[in-house]
Structures are given as C-alpha cells and as structure tokens.
C-alpha cells in the first residue's frame, strides 16, 4: 500500500501561489472504504480506501490539461481546505483555511470575484477548477455524487508541492498511482506509456539544449 498508515497532510497549489490547498489525510482505519465493492472477505490492507492516487485516461481530462495522462489524488471533499490571495491585494494569502465543502460544488462560491479560483463545467455534473491568473488546473468535481458516495474532489497530483511528492515517510514513492481509470476510452499507445514506461529513451538534465 503506497500511502502510509498514519495521518498526514499534503500541501499544494497553483503555479503562481495565489491559490493554496491542504489535504488532511486521516489514519488508515479512518479512511473512506469503497462503498460499491464487496470487501468483507479481504484483509484490511487489501481493501480499497480513499484517498488514493490514480491515472485517468479520459479524453476530457487529457484535453483540459494538455497532458497525455493525468495523475489525480482522489479524496473526500472533507479532507481538503483552501487559502486564497485576494485579487485586490498582494501576498500574503488570507489567513483562514476555507473547507472545500464551502467551495465544491461551486454553485455559490463561483459568484465570488475576490479570488483567482475559477470554474469550468466540462460536461454534465462535472466541474473543473483552475487559477485565473496563471492557468493551473487544480481540481475535478462530480456533483451530485451517486449514492452512497459522499462529496468527492480530485486534486491533480502535479499541483502537490515537490517536497511532499518526494517524501519517503511511507517507505518511499508513496504517491505513485495505484489504479488506472477510464481505460475503456484510452488511446492505446498512451495506455502502454502509462503502464510500461518510455522504454529507455534518452534523458537530459536541461530542456531543449540537447543535440
């Protein structure tokens, strides 16, 4: 199991840092059990619990982000809170953490014009959020969730702080994805890239300054 058993927090936000979030993950025994799977026969360590890291292969996520594959940290809305830099002022951020439950679904919050958090309804019942200043894609939200699911929020894992992505207190590499989703609509060569890797192609320390 990649995630450590103990409670921990992850931090992240947009590229310009006008939007910051915190994910408070509870201890293993308090994490949400997948409600649509019969898991009574499984040992505790094999049961599907949230949050989890997963790879999404749907076309909407690919085209909205510009990335071939998207790594999401899928968690309960109640685990997440946000801080914002007001549009009318310079840093620092607001002091208060706003629970994600007060933001998603964004029926009321999207009417606010004092933060850089903006929303885009990409399809029926599906809303994505992004920073209006730097353009960073931040979250994906389905509303309403089908019973018996609670409110959920997918955080795009690329927005998690590098320091947290590199943490090793769970044995190392504990934010690596543990599931693929929407493989029925995946592009085959992208699916192979996501599961098999790039096949040993050259690696460069710099950007485009290679020959």
Residue frames as a rotation matrix with the C-alpha (Angstrom) as fourth column:
UNK 1
0.577 0.816 0.000 0.00
0.816 -0.577 0.000 0.00
0.000 0.000 -1.000 0.00
UNK 2
-0.098 -0.731 0.676 1.73
0.659 -0.556 -0.506 3.23
0.746 0.396 0.536 -1.11
UNK 3
0.228 0.205 0.952 0.20
-0.355 -0.893 0.277 5.65
0.907 -0.401 -0.130 1.39
UNK 4
-0.839 -0.540 -0.064 1.49
-0.112 0.287 -0.951 5.46
0.532 -0.791 -0.301 4.98
UNK 5
-0.247 0.774 -0.584 -0.91
0.764 0.526 0.374 4.19
0.596 -0.353 -0.721 7.63
UNK 6
-0.428 0.032 -0.903 -0.58
0.787 -0.478 -0.390 7.22
-0.444 -0.878 0.179 9.87
UNK 7
0.740 0.669 -0.065 -2.41
0.591 -0.694 -0.411 10.53
-0.320 0.265 -0.910 9.47
UNK 8
-0.458 -0.885 -0.085 -0.54
0.710 -0.422 0.564 13.10
-0.535 0.198 0.822 7.39
UNK 9
0.550 0.591 -0.591 -1.04
0.127 -0.758 -0.640 16.31
-0.826 0.276 -0.492 5.41
UNK 10
-0.222 -0.543 0.810 -0.23
0.956 0.041 0.289 17.23
-0.190 0.839 0.510 1.82
UNK 11
0.179 0.219 -0.959 0.15
0.136 -0.971 -0.196 20.78
-0.974 -0.096 -0.204 0.52
UNK 12
-0.488 -0.347 0.801 -0.02
0.832 0.093 0.547 22.25
-0.264 0.933 0.244 -2.95
UNK 13
0.253 0.599 -0.760 -1.49
0.196 -0.801 -0.566 24.93
-0.948 -0.006 -0.319 -5.14
UNK 14
0.940 0.182 0.288 -1.24
0.318 -0.163 -0.934 26.78
-0.123 0.970 -0.211 -8.41
UNK 15
0.255 -0.914 0.315 1.95
0.897 0.101 -0.431 27.85
0.362 0.393 0.845 -10.16
UNK 16
-0.159 -0.302 0.940 1.71
0.104 -0.952 -0.288 31.49
0.982 0.052 0.183 -9.07
UNK 17
-0.723 -0.160 -0.672 0.75
0.611 0.307 -0.730 30.54
0.323 -0.938 -0.124 -5.49
UNK 18
-0.695 0.584 0.420 -2.39
-0.590 -0.797 0.131 32.67
0.411 -0.157 0.898 -5.45
UNK 19
0.544 0.839 0.000 -4.29
-0.726 0.471 0.502 29.50
0.421 -0.274 0.865 -4.51
UNK 20
-0.690 -0.724 0.021 -3.04
-0.615 0.569 -0.546 27.05
0.383 -0.390 -0.838 -1.90
UNK 21
0.504 0.847 -0.168 -4.65
-0.590 0.479 0.650 23.89
0.631 -0.229 0.741 -0.60
UNK 22
-0.605 -0.574 0.551 -4.10
-0.796 0.433 -0.423 21.41
0.005 -0.695 -0.719 2.21
UNK 23
0.244 0.632 -0.735 -5.21
-0.456 0.744 0.488 17.76
0.856 0.216 0.470 2.26
UNK 24
-0.334 -0.274 0.902 -5.56
-0.939 0.177 -0.294 16.29
-0.079 -0.945 -0.316 5.75
UNK 25
-0.031 0.237 -0.971 -5.49
-0.441 0.869 0.226 12.52
0.897 0.435 0.077 5.32
UNK 26
0.533 0.277 0.800 -6.73
-0.846 0.141 0.515 10.55
0.030 -0.950 0.310 8.34
UNK 27
-0.476 -0.665 0.576 -5.15
-0.703 0.681 0.204 7.39
-0.528 -0.308 -0.792 9.71
UNK 28
-0.908 -0.015 -0.418 -5.66
-0.334 0.627 0.704 4.23
0.252 0.779 -0.574 7.66
UNK 29
-0.767 0.621 -0.160 -8.52
0.636 0.706 -0.312 2.81
-0.081 -0.341 -0.937 9.73
UNK 30
-0.163 0.720 -0.674 -10.49
0.297 -0.616 -0.730 6.08
-0.941 -0.319 -0.114 9.38
UNK 31
-0.810 -0.181 -0.558 -10.19
-0.429 -0.466 0.774 6.37
-0.400 0.866 0.299 5.58
UNK 32
0.089 0.974 -0.208 -13.26
-0.842 -0.038 -0.539 6.00
-0.533 0.223 0.816 3.41
UNK 33
-0.552 -0.202 0.809 -13.99
0.071 0.955 0.287 2.47
-0.831 0.216 -0.513 2.17
UNK 34
-0.887 0.254 -0.385 -15.09
-0.422 -0.111 0.900 1.98
0.186 0.961 0.206 -1.44
UNK 35
-0.416 0.790 0.451 -18.87
-0.654 0.085 -0.751 1.55
-0.632 -0.608 0.481 -0.97
UNK 36
0.476 0.681 -0.556 -19.65
-0.866 0.254 -0.431 -0.39
-0.152 0.687 0.711 -4.17
UNK 37
-0.150 -0.596 -0.789 -17.24
-0.565 0.707 -0.426 -3.28
0.812 0.381 -0.443 -3.68
UNK 38
0.931 0.363 -0.051 -17.75
-0.195 0.609 0.768 -6.38
0.310 -0.705 0.638 -1.55
UNK 39
0.064 -0.994 0.087 -14.60
-0.475 -0.107 -0.874 -6.24
0.878 0.015 -0.479 0.53
UNK 40
0.653 0.287 0.701 -15.68
-0.754 0.155 0.638 -8.16
0.074 -0.945 0.318 3.61
UNK 41
0.967 -0.249 0.056 -13.53
0.245 0.967 0.068 -11.14
-0.071 -0.052 0.996 2.63
UNK 42
0.445 -0.839 0.312 -10.39
0.245 -0.221 -0.944 -9.07
0.861 0.497 0.107 2.04
UNK 43
0.007 -0.523 -0.852 -7.68
1.000 -0.014 0.017 -8.43
-0.021 -0.852 0.523 4.62
UNK 44
0.616 0.333 -0.714 -7.63
0.474 -0.881 -0.002 -4.84
-0.630 -0.337 -0.700 5.84
UNK 45
-0.222 -0.821 -0.526 -4.50
-0.033 -0.533 0.846 -3.93
-0.974 0.205 0.092 3.90
UNK 46
-0.858 -0.108 0.502 -6.09
0.455 0.292 0.841 -5.00
-0.238 0.950 -0.201 0.59
UNK 47
0.155 0.987 -0.046 -9.35
0.878 -0.159 -0.452 -3.10
-0.454 0.030 -0.891 0.94
UNK 48
-0.326 -0.205 0.923 -9.90
0.757 -0.641 0.125 -0.14
0.566 0.740 0.364 -1.40
UNK 49
0.279 0.337 -0.899 -9.82
0.838 -0.543 0.057 3.05
-0.469 -0.769 -0.434 0.61
UNK 50
0.335 -0.141 0.932 -9.68
0.574 -0.754 -0.320 6.73
0.747 0.642 -0.172 -0.26
UNK 51
0.600 -0.085 -0.795 -7.71
-0.680 -0.577 -0.452 8.86
-0.421 0.812 -0.404 -0.77
UNK 52
0.315 -0.574 0.756 -5.70
0.524 0.769 0.366 7.18
-0.792 0.281 0.543 -3.50
UNK 53
-0.264 -0.460 -0.848 -3.53
-0.582 -0.625 0.520 8.21
-0.769 0.631 -0.102 -6.43
UNK 54
0.219 0.378 0.900 -4.81
0.491 0.754 -0.436 7.14
-0.843 0.537 -0.020 -9.84
UNK 55
-0.854 -0.471 -0.221 -4.21
-0.009 -0.412 0.911 7.70
-0.520 0.780 0.348 -13.54
UNK 56
0.228 0.971 -0.063 -7.12
0.021 -0.070 -0.997 8.95
-0.973 0.226 -0.036 -15.64
UNK 57
-0.728 -0.490 0.480 -7.25
0.414 0.243 0.877 8.10
-0.547 0.837 0.026 -19.35
UNK 58
0.292 0.932 0.214 -10.42
0.773 -0.099 -0.626 10.01
-0.563 0.348 -0.750 -20.35
UNK 59
-0.130 -0.318 0.939 -10.32
0.909 -0.416 -0.015 12.46
0.396 0.852 0.343 -23.23
UNK 60
0.772 0.490 0.405 -11.82
0.297 -0.842 0.451 15.32
0.562 -0.228 -0.795 -21.19
UNK 61
0.826 -0.503 -0.254 -9.01
0.175 -0.199 0.964 15.24
-0.536 -0.841 -0.076 -18.65
UNK 62
-0.040 -0.877 0.479 -6.37
0.888 0.188 0.419 14.92
-0.457 0.443 0.771 -21.36
UNK 63
-0.041 0.052 0.998 -7.66
0.808 -0.586 0.064 17.83
0.588 0.809 -0.018 -23.44
UNK 64
0.881 0.431 0.196 -8.42
0.239 -0.762 0.602 20.10
0.409 -0.483 -0.774 -20.47
UNK 65
0.752 -0.633 -0.183 -4.93
0.126 -0.134 0.983 19.72
-0.647 -0.762 -0.021 -19.02
UNK 66
0.675 -0.536 -0.507 -2.83
-0.717 -0.317 -0.621 19.36
0.172 0.783 -0.598 -22.16
UNK 67
-0.359 -0.789 0.498 -1.15
-0.858 0.489 0.156 16.32
-0.367 -0.372 -0.853 -20.59
UNK 68
-0.467 0.138 -0.873 -1.26
-0.573 0.705 0.417 12.85
0.674 0.695 -0.251 -22.18
UNK 69
-0.046 0.460 -0.887 -2.10
0.612 0.715 0.340 11.22
0.790 -0.527 -0.314 -18.87
UNK 70
0.017 0.154 0.988 -3.38
-0.542 -0.829 0.138 12.79
0.840 -0.538 0.069 -15.68
UNK 71
-0.573 -0.262 -0.777 -2.44
0.510 0.628 -0.587 11.77
0.642 -0.733 -0.226 -12.17
UNK 72
0.107 0.708 0.698 -5.21
-0.383 -0.618 0.686 12.52
0.917 -0.341 0.205 -9.68
UNK 73
-0.965 -0.213 -0.149 -5.27
0.070 0.339 -0.938 12.34
0.251 -0.916 -0.312 -5.91
UNK 74
-0.194 0.981 -0.012 -8.87
-0.071 -0.002 0.997 11.27
0.978 0.194 0.070 -5.32
UNK 75
-0.894 -0.165 -0.417 -10.15
0.395 0.152 -0.906 12.13
0.213 -0.974 -0.071 -1.87
UNK 76
0.099 0.945 -0.311 -13.16
0.994 -0.082 0.066 13.16
0.037 -0.316 -0.948 0.12
UNK 77
0.242 0.149 0.959 -14.15
0.306 -0.949 0.070 16.79
0.921 0.277 -0.276 -0.09
UNK 78
0.957 0.266 0.117 -14.00
-0.028 -0.316 0.948 16.91
0.289 -0.911 -0.295 3.71
UNK 79
0.486 -0.851 -0.201 -10.24
0.827 0.373 0.420 16.23
-0.282 -0.370 0.885 3.69
UNK 80
-0.289 -0.640 0.712 -9.40
0.907 -0.420 -0.010 19.41
0.306 0.644 0.702 1.73
UNK 81
0.603 0.431 -0.671 -9.21
0.582 -0.813 0.001 23.12
-0.546 -0.391 -0.741 2.54
UNK 82
0.196 -0.431 0.881 -8.01
0.873 -0.332 -0.357 26.19
0.447 0.839 0.311 0.63
UNK 83
0.089 -0.184 -0.979 -6.36
0.494 -0.845 0.204 29.57
-0.865 -0.502 0.016 1.12
UNK 84
0.452 0.161 0.877 -6.57
0.882 -0.228 -0.412 32.39
0.134 0.960 -0.246 -1.42
UNK 85
-0.730 -0.566 -0.382 -4.72
0.548 -0.820 0.168 35.54
-0.409 -0.087 0.909 -2.31
UNK 86
0.310 0.900 -0.306 -7.39
0.460 -0.424 -0.781 38.21
-0.832 0.101 -0.545 -2.81
UNK 87
0.240 -0.160 0.958 -7.46
0.957 -0.127 -0.261 39.76
0.164 0.979 0.123 -6.28
UNK 88
0.830 0.230 0.509 -7.45
0.219 -0.972 0.083 43.20
0.514 0.043 -0.857 -4.71
UNK 89
0.767 -0.577 0.282 -4.19
-0.574 -0.420 0.703 42.82
-0.287 -0.701 -0.653 -2.80
UNK 90
0.060 -0.849 -0.525 -0.67
-0.704 0.337 -0.625 41.50
0.708 0.407 -0.577 -2.97
UNK 91
0.148 -0.089 -0.985 0.56
0.471 0.882 -0.009 38.49
0.870 -0.463 0.172 -0.97
UNK 92
-0.934 -0.269 0.235 0.32
-0.313 0.933 -0.176 37.19
-0.172 -0.238 -0.956 1.71
UNK 93
-0.581 0.747 -0.325 -2.57
0.232 0.534 0.813 34.78
0.780 0.396 -0.484 1.40
UNK 94
0.277 0.761 0.587 -5.67
-0.640 -0.309 0.703 35.04
0.717 -0.571 0.401 3.53
UNK 95
-0.566 -0.546 0.617 -5.08
-0.818 0.280 -0.503 33.58
0.102 -0.789 -0.605 6.98
UNK 96
0.040 0.692 0.721 -8.12
-0.710 0.527 -0.467 31.34
-0.703 -0.493 0.513 7.12
UNK 97
-0.983 -0.179 0.030 -8.39
-0.122 0.774 0.622 27.88
-0.134 0.608 -0.783 5.60
UNK 98
-0.164 0.966 -0.201 -11.73
-0.958 -0.204 -0.200 27.51
-0.234 0.160 0.959 3.81
UNK 99
-0.318 0.078 0.945 -13.16
-0.092 0.989 -0.113 23.97
-0.944 -0.123 -0.307 3.81
UNK 100
-0.991 -0.080 -0.105 -13.60
-0.114 0.128 0.985 22.53
-0.066 0.989 -0.136 0.33
UNK 101
-0.471 0.882 0.017 -17.19
0.872 0.468 -0.144 21.73
-0.135 -0.053 -0.989 1.31
UNK 102
0.164 0.501 -0.850 -17.82
0.341 -0.837 -0.428 25.50
-0.926 -0.220 -0.308 1.18
UNK 103
-0.354 -0.434 -0.828 -16.42
-0.607 -0.567 0.557 25.68
-0.711 0.700 -0.063 -2.37
UNK 104
-0.773 0.040 -0.633 -17.38
-0.516 0.540 0.665 22.46
0.368 0.841 -0.397 -4.16
UNK 105
-0.050 0.140 0.989 -19.88
0.999 -0.012 0.052 22.08
0.019 0.990 -0.139 -5.70
UNK 106
-0.801 -0.562 -0.207 -19.33
0.572 -0.820 0.012 25.71
-0.176 -0.108 0.978 -6.73
UNK 107
0.015 0.904 0.428 -22.95
0.931 -0.169 0.323 26.87
0.364 0.394 -0.844 -7.00
UNK 108
0.904 0.343 -0.256 -22.42
0.423 -0.809 0.407 29.77
-0.068 -0.477 -0.877 -4.60
UNK 109
0.264 -0.886 -0.381 -18.65
0.401 -0.259 0.879 30.20
-0.877 -0.385 0.287 -4.43
UNK 110
-0.322 -0.446 0.835 -18.31
0.932 0.007 0.363 30.77
-0.168 0.895 0.414 -8.18
UNK 111
0.628 0.597 0.500 -20.22
0.654 -0.752 0.076 34.02
0.421 0.279 -0.863 -7.77
UNK 112
0.670 -0.465 -0.579 -17.37
0.301 -0.543 0.784 35.41
-0.679 -0.699 -0.224 -5.70
UNK 113
0.832 -0.378 0.406 -14.99
0.317 -0.278 -0.907 37.66
0.456 0.883 -0.111 -7.59
UNK 114
0.775 -0.511 0.371 -12.40
-0.631 -0.659 0.410 38.25
0.035 -0.552 -0.833 -4.87
UNK 115
0.187 -0.750 0.635 -10.19
-0.216 0.599 0.771 35.20
-0.958 -0.282 -0.050 -5.55
UNK 116
-0.350 -0.411 -0.841 -8.42
-0.907 -0.075 0.414 33.75
-0.233 0.908 -0.347 -8.59
UNK 117
-0.778 0.130 0.615 -10.26
0.096 0.992 -0.088 30.43
-0.621 -0.009 -0.784 -8.33
UNK 118
-0.284 0.681 -0.674 -12.44
-0.935 -0.352 0.039 29.92
-0.211 0.642 0.737 -11.40
UNK 119
-0.278 0.325 0.904 -14.65
-0.084 0.929 -0.360 27.08
-0.957 -0.176 -0.231 -12.59
UNK 120
-0.518 0.153 -0.842 -15.44
-0.855 -0.055 0.516 25.39
0.033 0.987 0.159 -15.88
UNK 121
0.195 0.638 0.745 -18.28
-0.462 0.730 -0.505 22.90
-0.865 -0.246 0.437 -16.32
UNK 122
-0.677 -0.635 -0.372 -16.69
-0.625 0.229 0.746 20.49
-0.388 0.738 -0.552 -18.78
UNK 123
-0.695 0.566 -0.442 -19.73
-0.028 0.593 0.805 18.22
0.718 0.572 -0.396 -19.04
UNK 124
0.315 0.915 0.252 -22.96
-0.381 -0.122 0.917 17.48
0.869 -0.385 0.310 -17.24
UNK 125
0.982 0.171 -0.080 -22.39
0.024 0.305 0.952 17.23
0.188 -0.937 0.295 -13.46
UNK 126
0.376 -0.916 -0.140 -18.62
0.924 0.358 0.136 17.72
-0.074 -0.180 0.981 -13.91
UNK 127
0.979 -0.055 0.196 -16.82
-0.049 -0.998 -0.036 20.90
0.198 0.026 -0.980 -12.90
UNK 128
0.220 -0.968 -0.119 -13.11
0.912 0.247 -0.327 21.69
0.346 -0.037 0.938 -13.12
UNK 129
0.939 0.039 -0.342 -11.33
0.194 -0.881 0.432 24.47
-0.284 -0.472 -0.835 -11.27
UNK 130
0.182 -0.897 0.402 -8.28
0.915 0.005 -0.403 26.48
0.360 0.441 0.822 -12.24
UNK 131
-0.095 -0.314 -0.945 -6.34
0.623 -0.759 0.189 29.61
-0.776 -0.571 0.268 -11.33
UNK 132
0.801 0.501 0.329 -7.45
0.571 -0.470 -0.673 32.57
-0.183 0.727 -0.662 -13.39
UNK 133
0.713 -0.588 -0.381 -4.05
-0.496 -0.808 0.318 34.27
-0.495 -0.037 -0.868 -13.00
UNK 134
-0.329 -0.942 -0.065 -1.60
-0.763 0.224 0.606 31.53
-0.556 0.249 -0.793 -14.01
UNK 135
0.094 0.493 -0.865 -3.97
-0.941 0.327 0.084 29.00
0.324 0.806 0.495 -15.61
UNK 136
-0.870 -0.493 0.025 -3.07
-0.472 0.815 -0.337 25.99
0.145 -0.305 -0.941 -13.43
UNK 137
0.123 0.870 -0.477 -5.67
-0.395 0.484 0.781 23.21
0.910 0.092 0.403 -13.49
UNK 138
-0.554 -0.355 0.753 -6.38
-0.794 -0.049 -0.606 22.27
0.251 -0.934 -0.255 -9.89
UNK 139
-0.675 0.385 0.630 -9.41
-0.288 0.648 -0.705 20.05
-0.679 -0.657 -0.326 -9.31
UNK 140
-0.700 0.570 -0.431 -12.15
-0.299 0.315 0.901 17.91
0.649 0.759 -0.050 -10.80
UNK 141
-0.812 0.487 0.322 -15.53
-0.326 0.080 -0.942 17.56
-0.484 -0.870 0.093 -9.11
UNK 142
-0.713 0.681 -0.167 -18.60
0.210 0.435 0.876 15.45
0.668 0.590 -0.453 -9.90
UNK 143
-0.864 0.494 -0.098 -21.88
-0.028 -0.241 -0.970 16.70
-0.502 -0.836 0.222 -8.47
UNK 144
0.441 0.140 0.887 -24.17
-0.891 0.187 0.413 15.24
-0.108 -0.972 0.207 -7.42
UNK 145
-0.735 -0.670 -0.107 -22.31
-0.669 0.742 -0.054 12.07
0.115 0.032 -0.993 -6.48
UNK 146
0.034 0.767 -0.641 -24.36
-0.384 0.602 0.700 8.86
0.923 0.222 0.315 -6.77
UNK 147
0.486 0.192 0.853 -25.49
-0.872 0.179 0.456 7.21
-0.066 -0.965 0.254 -3.56
UNK 148
0.851 0.243 -0.466 -23.85
0.518 -0.237 0.822 6.11
0.089 -0.941 -0.328 -1.29
UNK 149
-0.122 -0.973 0.198 -20.79
0.898 -0.193 -0.396 8.20
0.423 0.130 0.897 -2.20
UNK 150
0.363 0.144 -0.921 -20.04
0.623 -0.772 0.125 11.38
-0.693 -0.619 -0.370 -0.23
UNK 151
0.967 -0.105 -0.234 -18.77
-0.226 -0.782 -0.581 14.57
-0.122 0.615 -0.779 -1.86
UNK 152
0.445 -0.840 0.310 -15.51
0.754 0.538 0.378 13.87
-0.484 0.066 0.872 -3.63
UNK 153
0.849 -0.280 -0.448 -12.74
-0.426 -0.864 -0.267 16.05
-0.312 0.417 -0.853 -5.02
UNK 154
0.626 -0.705 0.334 -9.93
0.776 0.602 -0.185 15.01
-0.070 0.375 0.924 -7.34
UNK 155
0.670 -0.543 -0.506 -6.76
-0.321 -0.827 0.462 17.08
-0.669 -0.147 -0.728 -6.92
UNK 156
0.892 -0.420 -0.168 -4.37
-0.041 0.295 -0.955 17.00
0.450 0.859 0.245 -9.88
UNK 157
0.791 -0.538 -0.291 -1.25
0.560 0.448 0.697 15.45
-0.245 -0.714 0.656 -8.41
UNK 158
0.018 -0.819 0.574 1.09
0.876 -0.263 -0.403 17.68
0.481 0.510 0.713 -10.41
UNK 159
0.265 0.136 0.955 -0.01
-0.131 -0.976 0.175 20.60
0.955 -0.171 -0.241 -8.22
UNK 160
0.945 -0.033 -0.325 1.15
0.320 0.293 0.901 18.90
0.065 -0.956 0.287 -5.00
UNK 161
0.693 -0.720 0.036 4.28
-0.706 -0.668 0.236 20.55
-0.146 -0.189 -0.971 -3.60
UNK 162
0.352 -0.652 -0.672 7.52
-0.421 0.531 -0.736 18.90
0.836 0.542 -0.088 -4.76
UNK 163
-0.569 -0.584 0.579 8.61
-0.761 0.107 -0.640 18.48
0.312 -0.805 -0.506 -1.15
UNK 164
0.053 0.672 0.739 5.56
-0.763 0.504 -0.404 16.31
-0.644 -0.542 0.539 -0.50
UNK 165
0.821 0.215 -0.529 5.97
-0.544 0.576 -0.610 14.36
0.173 0.789 0.590 -3.74
UNK 166
0.056 -0.922 -0.383 9.50
-0.410 0.328 -0.851 13.46
0.910 0.204 -0.360 -2.61
UNK 167
0.078 -0.009 0.997 8.59
-0.997 0.006 0.078 12.46
-0.007 -1.000 -0.009 0.95
UNK 168
-0.299 -0.298 -0.906 9.62
-0.403 0.901 -0.163 8.97
0.865 0.316 -0.390 1.99
UNK 169
-0.641 0.015 0.768 7.91
-0.765 0.070 -0.640 8.52
-0.063 -0.997 -0.033 5.37
UNK 170
0.518 0.804 0.290 5.74
-0.738 0.592 -0.323 5.76
-0.431 -0.047 0.901 3.90
UNK 171
0.344 -0.463 0.817 8.63
0.290 0.880 0.377 3.74
-0.893 0.107 0.437 2.56
UNK 172
-0.669 -0.640 -0.379 9.32
-0.097 -0.431 0.897 5.91
-0.737 0.637 0.226 -0.47
UNK 173
-0.956 0.236 -0.174 7.37
-0.195 -0.071 0.978 6.76
0.219 0.969 0.114 -3.63
UNK 174
-0.748 0.663 -0.036 4.09
0.500 0.527 -0.688 6.57
-0.437 -0.532 -0.725 -1.74
UNK 175
-0.069 0.754 -0.653 2.20
-0.374 -0.627 -0.684 8.94
-0.925 0.197 0.325 -4.04
UNK 176
-0.935 -0.232 -0.270 2.70
-0.339 0.348 0.874 6.65
-0.108 0.908 -0.404 -7.03
UNK 177
-0.095 0.972 -0.215 -0.68
-0.980 -0.054 0.191 5.79
0.175 0.229 0.958 -8.62
UNK 178
-0.743 -0.077 0.664 -2.32
-0.350 0.891 -0.289 2.52
-0.570 -0.448 -0.689 -7.59
UNK 179
0.035 0.811 0.584 -5.17
0.515 0.486 -0.706 2.43
-0.856 0.326 -0.400 -10.14
UNK 180
-0.996 -0.087 0.006 -5.92
0.047 -0.482 0.875 3.31
-0.074 0.872 0.484 -13.79
UNK 181
-0.197 0.980 -0.008 -9.41
0.301 0.053 -0.952 4.57
-0.933 -0.190 -0.306 -14.65
UNK 182
0.576 0.583 -0.572 -11.40
-0.407 -0.402 -0.820 5.05
-0.709 0.706 0.006 -17.89
UNK 183
-0.534 -0.829 0.164 -9.21
-0.288 0.361 0.887 2.55
-0.795 0.427 -0.431 -19.73
UNK 184
0.049 0.627 0.778 -12.20
0.693 0.539 -0.478 1.76
-0.719 0.563 -0.408 -21.99
UNK 185
0.945 0.296 0.140 -11.54
0.307 -0.654 -0.691 5.07
-0.113 0.696 -0.709 -23.76
UNK 186
0.337 -0.890 -0.308 -7.75
-0.047 -0.343 0.938 5.22
-0.940 -0.302 -0.157 -23.51
UNK 187
0.681 -0.336 -0.651 -5.51
-0.718 -0.132 -0.683 5.88
0.144 0.932 -0.331 -26.50
UNK 188
0.960 -0.180 -0.216 -3.62
0.205 0.974 0.100 2.55
0.193 -0.140 0.971 -26.81
UNK 189
0.153 -0.987 0.047 -0.08
0.537 0.043 -0.843 3.92
0.830 0.154 0.536 -27.11
UNK 190
-0.124 -0.133 0.983 -0.70
-0.618 -0.765 -0.182 6.34
0.776 -0.630 0.012 -24.23
UNK 191
0.830 0.467 0.306 -2.00
-0.538 0.521 0.663 3.46
0.150 -0.715 0.683 -22.13
UNK 192
0.712 -0.638 -0.294 1.16
0.561 0.768 -0.310 1.50
0.424 0.056 0.904 -22.85
UNK 193
-0.140 -0.773 0.619 3.29
0.069 -0.631 -0.773 4.53
0.988 -0.066 0.142 -21.99
UNK 194
0.169 0.307 0.936 1.48
-0.830 -0.468 0.304 4.88
0.532 -0.828 0.176 -18.66
UNK 195
0.916 0.262 0.303 1.85
-0.389 0.764 0.515 1.20
-0.097 -0.590 0.802 -17.75
UNK 196
0.771 -0.626 0.119 5.17
0.637 0.748 -0.185 0.21
0.027 0.219 0.975 -19.32
UNK 197
0.277 -0.684 -0.675 7.14
0.241 -0.630 0.738 3.45
-0.930 -0.367 -0.010 -19.28
UNK 198
0.662 -0.022 -0.749 9.02
-0.567 -0.669 -0.481 5.17
-0.490 0.743 -0.455 -22.07
UNK 199
0.960 -0.197 0.197 11.27
0.270 0.834 -0.481 2.26
-0.070 0.515 0.854 -22.96
UNK 200
0.288 -0.942 -0.175 14.65
0.698 0.081 0.711 3.73
-0.655 -0.327 0.681 -22.08
UNK 201
0.631 -0.073 0.772 14.59
0.609 -0.569 -0.552 6.79
0.480 0.819 -0.315 -24.36
UNK 202
-0.399 -0.909 0.117 17.35
0.632 -0.366 -0.683 9.37
0.664 -0.199 0.721 -23.73
UNK 203
0.665 0.510 -0.546 17.13
0.747 -0.432 0.505 11.59
0.022 -0.743 -0.668 -20.64
UNK 204
-0.153 -0.686 0.712 18.51
0.561 -0.653 -0.508 15.15
0.813 0.322 0.485 -20.46
UNK 205
-0.429 -0.076 -0.900 19.22
0.876 -0.280 -0.393 17.41
-0.222 -0.957 0.187 -17.49
UNK 206
-0.862 0.071 -0.503 18.27
-0.104 -0.994 0.038 20.55
-0.497 0.086 0.864 -19.40
UNK 207
0.141 0.984 -0.108 15.31
-0.219 -0.075 -0.973 21.44
-0.966 0.161 0.205 -21.56
UNK 208
0.939 0.312 0.142 15.77
0.083 0.195 -0.977 21.93
-0.333 0.930 0.158 -25.29
UNK 209
0.490 -0.827 -0.275 19.54
-0.866 -0.498 -0.044 22.39
-0.101 0.260 -0.960 -25.28
UNK 210
0.101 -0.454 0.885 20.33
-0.149 0.873 0.464 18.84
-0.984 -0.179 0.020 -26.33
UNK 211
0.055 -0.166 -0.985 21.71
-0.987 -0.155 -0.029 17.52
-0.148 0.974 -0.172 -29.61
